Amino acid sequence: MTPIPLFTIAVIIASHAPAKTRALTLAAKPPAGHHFNLKAPMRMKIAEKKSIKPASATKDEIRFDVVNARPPLPFKVTLYVCDDANKYCVKQQQDLEWDGSELRKKAT
């Protein structure tokens, strides 16, 4: 079986208010020809501790809101991606870090 491309994730909103009120919104999108399984677990785990559920979720985009985001902010996003023909669904995880201006994949 051909490996399934990973979902993409990007910072779509990052407020640069004082540290107490910094907010970050991340949006995940499935690869072409795929969608997210909304019945499967969806989560973002911050710094190996706190889990956040999505603020909103559709088959084409899942958003996570982080309040009091202080860089560097390491996190892991776990989502399930299915092909549009509904023949398979796979669990995908990405380890990322937001440094205050950029989102980067963490070295494993």
Secondary structure, 3 states (H helix, E strand, C coil): CCCCCCCEEEEEEECCCCHHHCEEEEEEECCCCEEECCCCCCEEEECCCEEECCCEEECCEEEEEEECCCCCEEEEEEEEEEECCCCCEEEEEEEEEECCCCEEECCC
